[in-house]
Amino acid sequence: MMNDEDWMREALILAERAEEEGEVPVGAVLVLDNKIIGRGWNRSIQMHDPSAHAEVMALRDAGQFCANYRFPGATLYVTLEPCTMCAGVIVHSRIERLVYAASDPKTGVIESTENLLDLSCHNHKVVYQGGTLSGESSQLLKNFFVRKRNLNKTK
């Protein structure tokens, strides 16, 4: 039986894939009954789609796999704290639990800048926790942005 760290490692592999494709390295997996039902990584740049965040891509993948748009009982593992858009889709997809790695002090809305999942207006409650393998995820992101800044300096 895999645990939260094991599943987050799967998401980190997808974050690395995003980085290889020139995207911000964020990955996500959706797990139900101890099986991955959806995988996603950031693809906004290559798809010319501002909504192609890792979380959205994982949910789209799961939707096709399950032939459904709701995932009661599922846990979403993502390497970076979700933004406003992704928090909304997490609520609407009826995910039971969210586990994220690194906090996002600029745009994270689970605990960093806001706490959107705890709003009383939602008709679905998502349980969440942050910090699982945050060091690994933070380092991946830091390295990506250092390389990107260095590349921009040389141009």
C-alpha positions as CSV (number, residue, x, y, z in Angstrom):
1,M,0.0,0.0,0.0
2,M,1.5,3.3,-1.0
3,N,1.5,6.4,1.3
4,D,1.3,10.1,0.7
5,E,5.1,10.4,0.1
6,D,5.0,7.6,-2.5
7,W,2.2,9.2,-4.4
8,M,3.9,12.6,-4.2
9,R,7.0,11.1,-5.7
10,E,4.9,10.0,-8.7
11,A,3.8,13.7,-9.0
12,L,7.4,14.8,-8.8
13,I,8.3,12.6,-11.8
14,L,5.6,14.4,-13.8
15,A,6.9,17.8,-12.6
16,E,10.3,16.8,-14.0
17,R,8.5,15.9,-17.3
18,A,7.0,19.4,-17.3
19,E,10.5,20.9,-16.9
20,E,11.9,18.8,-19.7
21,E,9.2,20.2,-21.9
22,G,10.1,23.8,-20.9
23,E,7.1,24.2,-18.6
24,V,7.1,25.3,-14.9
25,P,7.8,22.0,-13.1
26,V,4.5,21.1,-11.5
27,G,3.0,17.6,-11.5
28,A,-0.1,16.0,-10.2
29,V,-1.7,12.6,-9.8
30,L,-5.2,11.7,-8.9
31,V,-5.5,8.5,-6.8
32,L,-8.6,6.4,-6.1
33,D,-8.6,3.0,-4.3
34,N,-4.8,3.0,-4.3
35,K,-4.5,3.4,-8.1
36,I,-3.6,6.4,-10.2
37,I,-6.6,7.4,-12.3
38,G,-5.3,10.6,-13.7
39,R,-1.9,12.2,-14.4
40,G,-1.0,15.7,-15.3
41,W,1.8,18.2,-15.6
42,N,2.0,21.8,-16.6
43,R,1.4,22.2,-20.3
44,S,0.1,25.8,-20.6
45,I,3.0,27.0,-22.9
46,Q,3.0,24.1,-25.3
47,M,-0.8,23.8,-25.5
48,H,-1.3,27.6,-25.7
49,D,-3.9,27.1,-22.9
50,P,-3.8,29.1,-19.6
51,S,-5.9,26.5,-18.0
52,A,-3.5,23.6,-18.7
53,H,-2.1,23.4,-15.1
54,A,-1.0,20.1,-13.7
55,E,-4.1,19.7,-11.6
56,V,-6.5,20.4,-14.5
57,M,-4.6,18.0,-16.8
58,A,-4.8,15.3,-14.1
59,L,-8.5,15.8,-13.7
60,R,-9.1,15.8,-17.5
61,D,-7.1,12.5,-17.7
62,A,-9.1,11.0,-14.9
63,G,-12.4,12.2,-16.4
64,Q,-11.6,10.3,-19.6
65,F,-10.4,7.2,-17.7
66,C,-13.5,7.1,-15.4
67,A,-16.0,8.6,-17.9
68,N,-17.1,11.0,-15.2
69,Y,-16.3,14.5,-14.0
70,R,-16.6,13.9,-10.3
71,F,-14.2,11.9,-8.2
72,P,-15.6,11.2,-4.7
73,G,-13.2,9.4,-2.5
74,A,-10.1,10.4,-4.6
75,T,-7.0,12.2,-3.4
76,L,-5.2,14.7,-5.6
77,Y,-1.4,15.0,-5.1
78,V,0.2,18.1,-6.5
79,T,3.8,19.4,-6.2
80,L,2.8,23.0,-5.7
81,E,-0.1,24.7,-3.7
82,P,-3.0,25.2,-6.1
83,C,-4.0,28.6,-7.6
84,T,-7.5,30.0,-7.6
85,M,-8.5,28.3,-10.8
86,C,-7.3,24.9,-9.6
87,A,-8.9,25.3,-6.2
88,G,-12.3,25.9,-7.9
89,V,-11.9,22.8,-10.1
90,I,-10.9,20.7,-7.1
91,V,-14.1,21.7,-5.3
92,H,-16.3,21.1,-8.4
93,S,-14.8,17.7,-9.1
94,R,-15.7,16.5,-5.6
95,I,-12.2,15.4,-4.7
96,E,-12.2,14.2,-1.1
97,R,-8.6,15.1,-0.3
98,L,-5.8,17.4,-1.6
99,V,-2.2,16.8,-0.7
100,Y,0.4,19.3,-1.9
101,A,4.1,19.7,-1.6
102,A,5.5,23.2,-1.8
103,S,3.6,26.3,-0.6
104,D,3.2,29.1,-3.2
105,P,3.5,32.4,-1.3
106,K,2.4,34.4,-4.4
107,T,-0.6,32.6,-5.8
108,G,-1.3,29.6,-3.5
109,V,-4.9,29.9,-2.2
110,I,-5.1,26.8,0.0
111,E,-3.2,28.3,2.9
112,S,-0.7,30.9,1.7
113,T,-2.6,33.9,0.4
114,E,-6.1,32.8,1.0
115,N,-8.0,29.8,2.2
116,L,-10.5,29.1,-0.6
117,L,-11.3,25.5,0.3
118,D,-12.7,26.6,3.6
119,L,-15.2,29.1,2.3
120,S,-18.7,28.4,3.7
121,C,-20.3,29.0,0.3
122,H,-18.9,25.7,-1.1
123,N,-21.3,22.7,-1.2
124,H,-18.4,20.3,-0.9
125,K,-15.6,20.2,1.7
126,V,-12.1,19.1,0.6
127,V,-9.7,17.9,3.3
128,Y,-6.2,19.2,2.6
129,Q,-2.6,19.1,3.8
130,G,0.5,20.8,2.6
131,G,4.2,20.1,3.0
132,T,4.5,16.5,1.8
133,L,8.0,16.4,0.1
134,S,8.0,20.2,0.0
135,G,11.8,20.3,0.0
136,E,12.1,18.3,-3.1
137,S,9.4,20.2,-4.9
138,S,10.8,23.6,-3.8
139,Q,14.3,22.7,-5.0
140,L,13.0,21.6,-8.4
141,L,11.1,24.9,-8.8
142,K,14.1,27.0,-7.5
143,N,16.5,25.3,-9.9
144,F,14.1,25.8,-12.8
145,F,13.8,29.5,-12.2
146,V,17.5,30.0,-11.6
147,R,18.3,28.3,-15.0
148,K,15.6,30.4,-16.6
149,R,17.0,33.7,-15.2
150,N,20.5,32.7,-16.2
151,L,19.3,31.9,-19.8
152,N,17.6,35.3,-20.0
153,K,20.8,37.0,-18.9
154,T,22.8,35.4,-21.7
155,K,20.3,36.5,-24.4
